[in-house]
């Protein structure tokens, strides 16, 4: 059984679309390999930033609760 021939959306080369091909169906195997990203280290928050984020989240929760459960009279 022949597999369909596709054209890569990145490099525009033809490739066979195999059922076990990793990555996207419109990209060739070379263009489907994941790019190596820089290591992501989450930034540490100090006590003041945590408190302000907590207060902002509480205000969001309160606003959503008021919008969702307000009684229309």
N, C-alpha and C positions, 0 to 999 in steps of 0.2 A: 504494500500500500504506500503510495506516495504522499508525502506531507505537503501542505500548501506552501508556496513560495511567497514570502512577504518582503517588503522593502522597509528597511530600518528608518524610523522617523528622525534619528539623530544623524547617522552617517550616510544614509541613503544607499546602503549596500543591500544586496539580496541575501536572504537566509531562509532555511527551511524551518517552519514552525513545528517543532517536535512537541508531543504532549508533555514530556518531562523537562522542557526547557525552563530554567529559572528566570525570573524577572518578568518584564512586561511583554505582551504579545506583539507590540508594534516596534520592539527594539531587538537588535541582534544580540547574541550572547556577550559580545565584547562590550556593548553599550549598556547591557543590563547589570553588569557587575556593580555592586554598591560602592559609592565613593567613600573613601576613608575620611571621616570627619574628625575635627579636632576634639580632644577629650573635653567633655562638658563637666565642669565642676560647679555645682550650684553655689551661688554666692551666699555666704553666711549672713544672717540678719542679726542685728543687735537688739537689745530689749526694747528700745524705743520704736524701731521699725516693726517688730512683732506686735507691739501694742497698737500702733496706728493701723496695721493691717487687720488686726482683730476687730478694732472699732469699725473700720470700713466694711468688713464682712458682716458684722452685726447690723449695721445700718442697711446694707443690701438685703439681708434676710428679713428685716422688719418691713422694708418697703415692699418686697415681694409678697410677704404675708398679708399686708394691708391691701395690696392690689388684688390678690387672689381671693381673699375671704371677706372682703368688705360687703356689708349688706346694702343692697340697693333699695331705698325706700321711696 
